[in-house]
Amino acid sequence: MLRPPMGLSPPTCGVSPPSEVLPARKAPPICDAHRAPQPCGSPRSGPSCRPGSPAPGAPLNPAPPAPPAPSPPRPRARPRPPIGARRAGVAGGSRGGGAGGAQCLLSALQSAVSGLFTMDGHDSPQTPKGSLRKFLEQLSGAGKAIGVLTSGGDAQGMNAAVRAVVRMGIYVGAKVYFIYEGYQGMVDGGSNIVEADWESVSSILQVGGTIIGSARCQDFRTREGRLKAACNLVQLGITSLCVIGGDGSLTGAHIFQTEWSGLLEELARDGKISTEQVQKHGHLNVVGMVGSIDNDFCGTDMTIGTDSALHRIIEVVDAIMTTAQSHQRTFVLEVMGRHCGYLALVSALACGADWVFLPESPPEEGWQENMCIKLSENRARKKRLNIIIVAEGAIDTQNKPITSEQIKELVVTQLGYDTRVTILGHVQRGGTPSAFDRILASRMGVEAVVALLQATPETPACVVSLSGNQAVRLPLMECVQMTQEVQKAMDERRFKDAVRLRGRSFENNLNTYKRLAIKLPDSEIPKSNCNVGVVNVGAPAAGMNAAVRAAVRVGISEGHKMFAVYDGFEGFAKGQIKEIGWGDVGGWTGQGGSILGTKRTLPGKYLEDIAAQMRTHGISALLIIGGFEAYLGLLELLAARQKHEEFCVPMVMVPATVSNNVPGSDFSIGADTALNTITDTCDRIKQSASGTKRRVFIIETMGGFCGYLANMGGLAAGADAAYIFEEPFDIRDLQSNVEHLTEKMKTSIQRGLVLRNESCSENYTTDFIYQLYSEEGKGVFDCRKNVLGHMQQGGAPSPFDRNFGTKISARAMQWISSKLRESVGKGKKFLSEDSVCVLGISKRTLLFQPVAELKKETDFEHRIPKEQWWLKLRPLMKILAKYKVSFEVSDASQLEPVQPRGPEEPAAI
């Protein structure tokens, strides 16, 4: 999300002088300054007010400041725990009865903690030796003017990107201008270029399309049009441009930048601008963000809008499948993608379609007969429906179009099946953006402003992209040229090159789909004589069934016998084990929960029975799909190898939990679905107050001690605060948030949103926070509270979770097969620790990490990793909610080559 900064220690707030290099330290404690987000203009000093840390917008001194004289330490209320350590509650604190009790406790605690908190020398942020950390506070937007425009086709999430650019620009002290109607507004000027303020982007996060309009502009293609555009920008001092659009829009921005100095000289000769203006605004910096539902831009794993378009498609497919099943019909669905088949491919992968047609990978000669055979075979397996997905730009190997009507006629004529055609059209562009797109667009928007602040006159135009789960900057024209190479390869019928140029994400999806959709005859599959067990462990998570389906089908295609273990380790011990076939998992991708059944029981007390069952069924390898219980269970099975040789087999875990708290992976199956549930619910809750008086909503999310859902849900829903266990807070922080909301409600903004992780604090409960806000907000706003509960675990899995679960589980089975092949004919027992692994995404890489090595990275008491990548995004939510915080910007400060090749296995989301 976007969607899309991993494995990093949480952000801290003290800023080192630019030349300072600090020694390494593993898990730095959260500094006092980071604990409490402060509203801009708050009378109480905020995180960015630490000595040596300039406030946002303040110029960076060229030389590091002299270190301040040491001061005697002041007493602190209680020691700061490191990340993951439990922080003791307030001694003697009680919730009291009603709002009055909250007010009494507030007053008492304010007196108790007054003047006790201060920063000392031990809170300085640490960084690896030899590296130089960069912070937002060291950049200034003072004197800069940024223009933001959306161009080309609209995409959900564009508004989130516009909001992030505007608020981040204002935060660093720059002026930000809306350029309405894309390049046409830039050429026309006048009222089409308007300065934006903080409130002008309020309540647009959940709105689809683009509030500043988009248009295709012929005038900008001419030099005369670009002269007019340059004149309009110079008059307002705009020399930084943020363009949100596709490859055509970004190409136009690149041409504009290369011509800029010549355009200004020509305008000066014509007397339209002064020579002083030429000198002052002599260079233009351009940063692009890719907004396109087709995901047709090379260099990024996901473009803004793609995930939301997949949501629209999957909603329709799920609805159609019920009616198709009732009447035993075949449905041909046409989706967008004139030049790119990404939407068709991923929706086919996410719904288990029988056949898919793509422009990059046309079907081989004789596809008509092959398709009809495949459809009839599926019907013979008692499948009551067929789904065929067609990209609107689908072609055959001779570059001739393949239309949905052609396919319908073929099926009716050859098979006589009742067939219907559904063309989704522009419904794919509409609707509210998904949580992934909101987070992706917010991250990209903030990164775009940072890139503009760091740009020099020599900096080439760049595009902010998503690689794995990390924001990167790539040379704009290299990406555009590679995108154009794809079309050229298709025109020249070099389809393998076209697929390769699309990137690793597209190529992986295509290979996985082919493997799962088409079953080879049994006679063509070499038998491995290995039995592989698949078990779900822990709480159910949406996407588990898609993972099981992928594992079963890949295992069968590798020649293994696949065994389903029902009801977790408890069912394993009781012998609830059954061989499962290719057709048994048909239609599983779209179903929520766990069809195999799952329990939280650990294997410790059943080791004898589980070993006996593995011996009875000849289990040669084990795939475990689940959450933290699955992780603990894997550790117990590893420890039991000395007593039970049956456990000396390859074992791998695929993370699946809404809490996203499994060490070794940045993402877990099910977390995206839960995040979308939270985001949708917050949207509806905020809308419920529309037209009423000012109101603040307190929302409690799941996650145990892991604050992922609260933090990322807050970023996606535009929350004002999110209370999490990983960042301890006290009564002063609560008071600061109340004051911030009070100030906010004095503007035109009428609604506030506060999220709270269910286990963030023993004493500051949801009821307490609700009562506190209700009491302190009297006369300004009223409060409502909602506990979302288990609705976050239910529902159909999101496209992301279906796709992620399918691909990661398929990869896990390939790993198991490679391990089993190593032991063929050797009678090898697997005793090494690297035969028991967790498979997950770390930054840009797909990693198999031995579970024994992950122990040192785990806080077992609170069931969370000691370091969590998403904590680095926490300042983004606060900045976009108008709090002053410190924000590290080191990750993506340099341009990277497009598609770098390295030894690591890429992790395409």
GUTOR-305448 format. One record per residue (C-alpha): x, z, y. Coordinates in steps of 0.1 Angstrom, whole numbers, padded with zeros to 4 digits, always signed. Each point is the difference from the previous one (the first is absolute). Example, Ala and Ser with C-alpha at 12.3 -4.5 7.8 and 13.67 -1.06 7.14 Angstrom:
! GUTOR-305448
+0123+0078-0045
+0014-0007+0034
//
This chain:
! GUTOR-305448
+0000+0000+0000
+0013-0004+0006
-0009-0002-0014
+0030+0005+0001
+0079+0056+0015
+0001+0016-0034
+0020+0027-0016
+0010+0014+0034
+0001+0035+0012
-0028+0010+0023
+0005-0007+0037
+0015+0027+0020
-0001+0004+0037
+0034+0009+0014
+0018-0031+0012
+0037-0003-0005
+0021-0015+0028
+0005-0037-0006
+0036+0004-0011
-0004+0031-0021
+0004-0002-0038
-0013+0030-0020
+0009+0011-0035
-0024-0007-0028
-0026+0025-0011
-0026-0006-0027
-0033+0015+0010
+0000+0009+0037
-0026+0026+0010
-0026-0010+0025
+0011+0010+0034
-0023+0019+0023
-0003-0029+0023
-0014-0022-0027
-0026+0025-0011
-0022-0003+0030
-0011-0033+0013
-0005+0003+0038
-0024-0019+0021
+0016-0021+0028
+0001+0022+0031
-0005+0032-0019
+0013+0031+0018
+0016+0012-0032
+0033-0018-0008
-0004-0025-0028
+0023-0014-0027
+0015-0026+0024
+0010+0027+0025
+0028+0014-0020
+0034+0000+0019
+0018-0033-0005
-0033-0018-0008
-0013-0020+0029
-0038-0003+0004
-0016-0033-0009
+0006-0024+0028
+0031+0018+0014
+0031-0022+0003
+0027+0005-0026
+0033+0014+0014
+0029-0023-0007
+0022+0029-0011
-0011+0029-0022
-0007+0032+0019
+0023+0029-0002
-0011+0026-0026
-0019+0029+0016
+0016+0035+0001
-0010+0020-0031
-0028+0025+0007
-0008+0031-0020
-0025-0006-0027
-0035+0013+0006
-0021+0016-0027
-0023-0024-0020
-0034+0009-0014
+0010-0011-0035
+0027-0023-0015
-0007-0037-0002
-0004-0011-0036
+0015-0033-0012
-0022-0030-0009
-0021+0009-0030
+0004+0038+0003
-0031+0021+0003
-0004+0016+0034
-0015+0035+0000
-0033+0005+0017
-0005+0021+0031
+0003+0036-0010
-0032+0019+0004
-0019-0031+0011
-0036-0005-0010
-0025-0026+0008
-0025+0024+0013
-0037-0007+0003
-0011-0031+0020
+0016-0015+0031
+0004+0035+0015
+0024+0010-0027
+0020-0031+0005
+0002+0007+0037
+0012+0036-0006
+0026-0012-0024
+0012-0027+0024
+0004+0026+0028
+0018+0025-0023
+0024-0026-0014
+0007-0015+0034
+0012+0035+0011
+0020+0005-0032
+0020-0032+0001
+0004-0003+0038
+0036-0007+0009
+0013+0004-0036
+0006-0036-0009
+0031-0018+0012
+0024-0026-0013
+0034+0010-0013
+0031-0019-0010
-0010-0001-0036
-0029-0024+0007
+0021-0030+0009
-0008-0031-0020
+0025-0010-0026
+0011-0035-0010
+0023-0015-0025
+0037+0000+0010
+0010-0032+0017
-0035-0011+0010
-0016+0001+0034
-0036+0009+0004
-0021-0016+0028
-0030+0016+0015
-0028-0013+0022
+0009+0024+0027
+0032-0019+0005
-0020-0031+0010
-0018-0005+0032
-0028-0025+0010
+0002+0009+0037
-0001-0032+0020
-0010-0022-0030
-0033-0019-0003
-0012-0010-0034
-0027-0027-0006
-0020+0001-0033
-0021-0029-0013
-0017-0010-0032
+0000-0037-0008
-0013-0023-0028
-0025+0012-0026
-0012+0036+0004
+0008+0026-0027
-0012+0035-0006
+0026+0025+0012
+0010-0020+0031
-0017+0026+0022
+0020+0028-0017
+0032-0020+0009
-0012-0004+0036
-0008+0037+0002
+0034+0009-0013
+0018-0023+0024
-0019+0012+0031
+0003+0037-0008
+0036-0001-0010
+0009-0021+0030
-0017+0025+0024
+0016+0029-0019
+0035-0013+0007
-0008-0006+0037
-0006-0038+0000
-0029-0019+0014
-0021-0019-0026
-0022-0030+0007
-0028-0015-0020
+0002-0037-0002
-0035-0011-0008
-0008-0031-0020
+0035-0005-0014
+0022-0027+0016
-0029-0015+0018
-0003+0033+0020
+0037-0001+0007
-0003-0035+0014
-0031+0007+0020
+0012+0034+0014
-0021+0018+0025
-0025+0024-0016
+0013-0010-0035
+0031+0022+0005
-0011+0036+0006
+0020+0033-0001
-0011+0022-0028
-0003+0038+0000
-0002+0027-0027
-0038+0001-0001
-0004-0038-0001
+0010+0000-0037
-0021+0030-0011
-0024-0005-0029
+0013-0034-0009
+0019+0010-0031
-0030-0005-0023
-0011-0033+0017
+0007-0033-0018
+0012-0031+0018
+0018+0004+0034
-0015+0015+0031
+0023-0021+0023
-0011-0033-0015
+0018-0028-0017
+0000-0037+0007
+0019-0031-0010
+0016-0015+0031
+0010-0036+0004
+0013+0006+0035
+0028+0023-0012
+0013-0028-0022
+0010-0019+0032
+0029+0010+0024
-0025+0000+0029
-0021+0026-0018
+0031+0021-0007
+0010-0002+0036
-0033+0014+0011
+0003+0028-0026
+0035+0009+0011
-0011+0001+0036
-0029+0023-0008
+0023+0024-0020
+0027+0001+0027
-0025+0009+0027
-0008+0032-0020
+0036+0006-0011
-0008-0005-0037
+0032-0008-0018
-0009+0015-0034
-0025-0017-0022
-0017+0013-0032
-0018-0029-0018
-0024+0008-0029
-0008-0032-0019
+0010-0025-0027
+0030-0023-0003
-0014-0024+0027
-0004+0027+0025
+0034+0015-0007
+0017-0035+0002
-0016-0004+0035
+0014+0034+0010
+0035-0011-0011
-0002-0033+0019
-0011+0020+0031
+0029+0023-0003
+0026-0027-0004
-0014-0019+0030
-0005+0031+0022
+0031-0003+0023
-0006-0037+0005
-0037+0006+0008
+0009+0026+0026
+0026-0022+0017
-0026-0028+0002
-0025+0024+0015
+0025+0011+0026
+0008-0036+0009
-0037-0006+0005
-0002+0031+0022
-0025+0018-0023
+0023+0029-0005
+0030+0014+0019
+0037-0001-0011
-0001+0038-0001
-0028-0002-0026
+0021-0024-0020
+0029+0024+0000
-0021+0031-0007
-0021-0016-0028
+0026-0024-0014
-0006+0006-0037
-0030+0004-0022
-0001+0022-0032
-0024-0009-0027
-0011+0020-0030
-0026-0013-0025
-0024+0017-0024
-0017-0021-0026
-0037+0002+0001
-0015-0023-0027
-0024+0007-0028
+0016-0027-0022
+0034+0019-0003
+0016-0034+0004
+0031+0010+0021
+0033+0002-0018
+0022+0030+0006
-0027+0027-0003
-0017+0014-0030
-0033+0005+0017
-0014-0013+0033
-0025+0019+0021
-0035-0008-0012
+0008-0010-0036
-0010+0033-0016
-0033+0001+0019
-0008-0036-0011
+0007+0010-0036
-0025+0029+0005
-0027-0025+0010
+0007-0023-0029
+0001+0028-0026
-0032+0015+0013
-0017-0033-0005
+0016-0006-0034
-0011+0035-0013
-0036-0007+0012
+0000-0035-0016
+0013+0013-0033
-0031+0022-0006
-0024-0029+0005
+0022-0024-0020
+0001+0024-0029
-0038+0003+0000
-0005-0037-0003
+0032-0010-0019
+0010-0022+0029
+0032-0016+0012
+0008+0005+0037
+0024-0022+0020
+0012+0018+0031
+0017-0018+0028
+0022+0021+0023
+0020-0007+0031
+0035-0014-0003
+0004-0036+0012
+0037+0000-0005
+0006+0033-0018
-0015+0013-0032
+0009+0037+0005
-0036+0012+0004
-0012-0020-0030
+0029+0012-0021
-0002+0037+0008
-0038+0001-0002
+0002-0017-0034
+0026+0026-0011
-0022+0029+0014
-0032-0011-0017
+0014-0015-0032
-0013-0035+0007
+0001-0026-0028
+0016-0027+0020
+0015-0005+0035
+0009-0031+0020
+0028+0002+0026
+0016-0026+0023
+0035+0012-0009
-0004-0001-0038
-0024-0028-0010
-0012+0000-0036
+0018-0022-0025
-0013-0034-0011
-0029+0005-0023
-0011+0032+0017
-0037-0010-0004
+0001+0003-0037
+0023+0031+0000
-0024+0018+0024
-0031-0007-0020
+0018+0012-0032
+0009+0033+0018
-0035+0005+0013
-0016-0006-0035
+0026+0023-0016
-0010+0028+0024
-0036-0005-0008
+0008+0001-0037
+0015+0035+0006
-0035+0010+0011
+0009-0002+0037
-0033-0006+0018
+0014-0016+0032
+0028-0022+0013
+0016+0002+0035
+0020-0029+0014
+0017+0004+0034
+0010-0030+0021
+0021+0000+0032
-0016-0024+0025
+0033-0020+0000
+0003-0003-0038
+0016-0032-0012
+0011-0017-0032
+0035-0011-0008
-0006-0033+0018
-0010+0019+0032
-0037-0010-0004
-0025+0027+0010
-0018+0021-0027
-0033+0012+0014
-0023+0027-0012
-0028-0026-0005
+0023-0020-0023
+0007+0031-0021
-0037+0008-0003
-0009-0035-0011
+0028+0002-0026
-0012+0033-0015
-0037-0011-0001
+0008-0034-0015
+0026+0012-0026
-0013+0034-0009
-0036+0001+0011
+0004+0034+0017
-0023+0011+0028
+0024-0003+0029
-0002+0010+0036
+0023-0006+0030
+0006+0026+0028
+0020-0009+0031
+0010+0032+0018
+0011-0016+0032
+0005+0020+0032
-0014+0032-0015
+0037+0005-0011
+0011+0003+0036
-0028+0024+0010
-0007+0037-0005
+0020+0031+0007
+0037+0000-0008
+0012+0019-0031
+0021+0031+0002
+0031-0020-0011
-0005-0025+0028
-0005+0027+0026
+0032+0018-0010
+0020-0032-0004
-0012-0012+0035
+0008+0033+0016
+0034+0002-0015
+0008-0036+0009
-0014+0005+0036
+0023+0030+0006
+0030-0018-0015
-0007-0030+0022
+0002+0021+0032
+0032+0017-0012
+0015-0035-0007
-0009-0011+0035
+0016+0032+0015
+0032-0006-0021
+0002-0038+0009
+0027-0015+0021
+0000-0033+0018
+0018-0015-0030
-0025+0014-0026
-0017-0029-0018
-0038+0001-0007
-0007+0022-0030
-0030+0007-0022
-0009+0035-0012
-0006-0002-0038
-0007+0022-0030
+0025+0000-0028
-0010+0021-0029
-0012+0031+0019
+0024-0004+0029
-0003-0015+0035
+0027-0026+0007
+0009-0025+0027
+0006-0036-0010
+0011-0030+0021
-0033-0016+0010
+0010-0037-0004
+0016+0005-0034
-0033+0014-0013
-0019-0029+0017
+0023-0026-0015
-0003+0015-0035
-0038+0000+0004
+0000-0036+0010
+0023-0007-0030
-0028+0012-0023
-0023-0027+0013
+0027-0026-0002
+0007+0009-0037
-0037-0003-0008
-0002-0034+0017
+0029-0011-0020
-0015+0014-0032
+0029+0025-0004
-0024+0028-0011
+0025+0023-0016
+0019+0000+0033
-0032+0007+0019
-0007+0031-0022
+0036+0012+0004
-0001-0005+0038
-0033+0020+0003
+0021+0031-0009
+0004+0026-0027
-0035+0015+0005
-0017-0034-0006
+0022-0009-0030
-0004+0034-0017
-0038-0002+0004
-0001-0035-0015
+0021+0009-0030
-0020+0032-0006
-0034-0019+0002
+0011-0027-0025
+0012+0027-0024
-0033+0020+0002
-0025-0028+0001
+0011-0023-0028
+0005+0014-0035
+0022-0020-0023
-0012-0006-0036
+0012+0028-0023
+0021-0025-0019
+0021-0007+0031
+0007+0037+0008
+0031+0014-0018
-0008+0034-0015
+0022+0029+0011
-0014+0025-0026
-0002+0026+0027
-0030+0022+0009
-0003+0010+0036
-0023+0028+0012
-0018+0000+0034
-0014+0033+0013
-0016+0012+0033
+0009+0035+0012
-0012+0021+0029
-0029-0006+0024
-0016-0034+0000
+0012-0025+0026
-0015-0034+0009
+0022-0028-0015
+0009+0019-0032
-0021-0025-0020
+0017-0030+0016
+0033+0015-0010
-0012+0006-0036
-0012-0036-0003
+0033-0014+0013
+0020+0022-0024
-0022-0010-0030
+0002-0037+0006
+0037-0002+0009
+0007+0021-0031
-0020-0023-0023
+0017-0030+0016
+0034+0016-0008
-0010+0003-0037
-0008+0038-0001
-0030+0018-0014
-0017+0019+0028
-0016+0034-0006
-0023+0017+0025
+0002+0038+0002
-0033+0015+0011
-0004+0032+0021
+0037+0006+0009
+0024+0021-0019
-0028+0021-0014
-0016-0031-0016
+0035-0010-0012
+0004+0032-0019
-0035-0004-0015
+0007-0035-0012
-0023-0018+0024
+0021-0031-0003
-0013-0036-0006
+0016-0034-0001
-0012-0020+0031
-0002-0038+0002
+0002-0027+0027
-0037-0003+0004
-0007+0037-0001
+0014+0004+0036
-0019-0030+0015
-0018+0009+0032
+0020+0033+0005
+0017-0009+0033
-0030+0007+0022
-0011+0033-0016
+0008+0033+0015
+0010+0033-0017
+0016-0001-0035
-0017-0018-0028
+0025+0015-0025
-0009+0035+0013
+0026+0023+0016
+0007+0037+0001
+0024+0022+0018
+0012+0018-0032
+0038+0000-0004
+0016-0009-0034
+0019+0033-0003
-0023+0018-0024
-0008-0031-0020
+0035-0012-0007
-0002+0004-0038
-0033-0018-0001
+0010-0028+0023
+0032-0006-0019
-0020-0002-0032
-0024-0025+0015
+0029-0021+0012
+0015+0000-0035
-0034-0008-0016
-0006-0030+0023
+0036-0011+0002
+0002+0002+0038
+0032-0017+0011
-0005+0004+0038
-0023+0018+0024
-0014-0011+0034
-0015+0029+0020
-0023-0008+0030
-0008+0030+0022
+0009+0024+0027
+0021+0032+0002
-0012+0012-0033
+0013-0032-0016
+0033+0007+0017
+0001+0035-0014
-0011-0012-0034
+0028-0025-0001
+0025+0027+0008
-0014+0021-0029
+0002-0029-0024
+0036-0006+0010
+0009+0037-0005
-0016-0001-0035
+0022-0028-0013
+0024+0025-0016
-0028+0014-0022
-0021-0031-0006
+0018-0033-0006
-0033-0018+0004
+0004+0004+0038
+0034-0019-0002
-0018-0032+0011
-0001-0018+0034
-0025+0017+0023
-0010-0012+0035
-0024+0014+0025
-0020-0021+0025
-0012+0023+0030
-0038+0001+0004
-0014+0027+0022
-0020+0001+0033
+0024+0026+0013
+0031-0023-0001
+0022+0030-0009
+0020-0014-0029
+0038+0002+0005
+0017-0034-0005
-0026-0022+0017
-0012-0006+0035
-0034-0011-0012
-0023+0011-0028
-0029-0019-0015
-0033+0013+0015
+0014+0012+0034
-0010-0031+0018
-0036+0002-0012
-0002+0036+0011
+0015-0009+0033
-0026-0027+0006
-0027+0025-0009
+0013+0025+0026
+0003-0028+0026
-0035-0014-0006
-0014+0035+0001
+0017+0009+0032
-0013-0032+0016
-0035+0008-0010
+0003+0036+0011
+0013-0010+0034
-0027-0026+0004
-0026+0027-0008
+0008+0016+0034
-0004-0033+0019
-0022+0005+0030
+0000+0038-0003
+0020+0026+0018
+0037+0004-0005
+0008+0011-0035
+0031+0008-0022
-0001-0004-0037
+0021+0022-0024
+0005-0019-0033
+0016+0016-0032
+0018-0023-0024
+0013+0004-0035
+0036-0002-0011
+0010+0036-0011
+0031+0009+0020
+0008-0036+0007
-0011-0011+0034
+0002-0038-0006
-0038-0006+0001
-0005+0022+0031
+0030-0016+0019
-0006-0036-0009
-0037+0004+0003
+0006+0013+0035
+0021-0030+0009
-0026-0024-0014
-0030+0017+0016
+0016+0008+0034
+0000+0037-0004
+0011+0024+0027
+0016+0024-0024
+0007+0004-0037
+0010+0033-0015
+0022-0002-0031
+0019+0024-0021
+0034-0018+0005
-0001+0007+0037
-0007+0037+0006
-0022+0009+0029
-0012+0032+0017
-0026+0012+0025
+0019-0015+0030
-0001-0034-0016
-0037+0003-0005
-0005+0011+0036
+0021-0030+0012
-0022-0024-0020
-0031+0016+0015
+0014-0004+0035
+0009-0036-0007
-0035-0008-0012
-0015+0018+0030
+0021-0022+0024
-0009-0031-0020
-0038+0007+0002
+0003+0001+0038
+0006-0038-0001
-0024-0027-0013
+0009+0009-0036
-0028+0019-0017
+0011+0006-0036
+0029+0018-0016
+0012+0001-0036
+0021+0027-0017
+0010-0003-0037
+0011+0030-0021
+0017-0002-0034
-0018+0024-0024
+0031+0022-0007
+0018-0003+0034
-0004+0037+0007
-0013+0030-0018
-0015+0017+0031
-0007-0029+0023
-0029-0013-0021
-0024-0028+0009
-0026+0025+0010
+0025+0019+0022
+0011-0032+0018
-0036-0011+0004
-0010+0034+0015
+0031+0000+0022
-0007-0035+0014
-0037+0009+0005
+0008+0031+0020
+0028-0014+0021
-0019-0033+0007
-0032+0016+0012
-0013-0018+0030
+0022-0030-0006
-0006-0011-0036
-0018+0012-0031
+0013-0002-0036
-0010-0011-0034
+0018+0004-0033
+0001-0021-0032
+0016+0007-0034
+0004-0034-0017
+0007+0014-0034
+0000-0020-0032
-0015-0031+0016
+0037-0008+0007
+0006-0004-0038
-0030-0021-0007
-0011-0036+0006
+0013-0034-0009
+0037-0004+0005
+0012-0018+0031
+0017-0034-0004
+0033+0016+0007
-0004+0026-0028
-0012-0027-0024
+0030-0023+0008
+0025+0028+0002
-0012+0016-0033
+0000-0033-0017
+0035-0010+0011
+0018+0033-0005
-0016+0006-0034
+0010-0035-0011
+0036+0007+0011
+0000+0033-0019
-0009-0018-0032
+0027-0025+0005
+0025+0029+0004
-0013+0015-0033
+0004-0033-0018
+0035-0004+0012
+0009+0035-0012
-0016-0007-0034
+0019-0032-0004
+0032+0019+0005
-0007+0020-0032
-0012-0028-0022
+0018+0002-0034
+0021+0030+0011
-0025+0028-0007
+0010+0013+0034
-0014+0033+0013
-0003+0003+0037
+0018+0032+0010
+0013-0009+0035
-0019+0012+0031
-0004-0036+0013
-0025-0007-0028
-0025+0024+0017
-0008-0014+0035
-0024-0001+0029
-0007-0035+0014
-0006-0002+0037
+0006-0017+0033
+0028+0014+0021
+0005-0017+0034
+0003-0037-0010
+0009+0005-0036
-0018+0005-0033
+0018+0027-0018
+0000+0016-0035
+0013+0035+0007
+0008+0025-0028
-0024+0029+0002
+0028+0024-0006
+0017-0012+0032
-0032+0004+0020
-0002+0037-0008
+0024+0009+0028
-0022-0020+0024
-0032+0019-0009
-0016+0031+0015
-0017+0012-0032
-0018+0029+0017
-0020-0022+0023
+0000-0032-0022
+0016-0023+0026
+0033-0018+0005
+0025+0018+0022
+0003-0031+0022
-0029-0023+0007
+0003-0033+0018
-0033+0001+0019
+0011+0030+0020
+0021-0024+0020
-0033-0017+0011
-0015+0033+0012
+0013-0004+0036
-0019-0033+0002
-0033+0017-0003
+0009+0025+0026
+0014-0026+0025
-0032-0021-0004
-0020+0032+0007
+0020+0006+0032
+0023+0028-0012
+0037+0002+0010
+0021+0001-0032
+0034-0012-0011
+0001-0032-0020
+0029-0015-0019
+0003-0037+0004
+0032-0007-0021
-0016-0018-0029
-0006-0035+0012
+0022-0003+0031
+0019-0031-0013
-0011-0035-0008
+0002-0008-0037
+0003-0033-0019
-0032-0013-0015
-0003+0009-0037
+0033+0016-0006
+0012-0001-0036
+0014+0032-0016
+0004+0016-0034
-0031+0022+0005
-0034-0010-0014
-0022-0007+0030
-0032+0020+0004
-0026-0024+0014
-0032+0018+0010
//
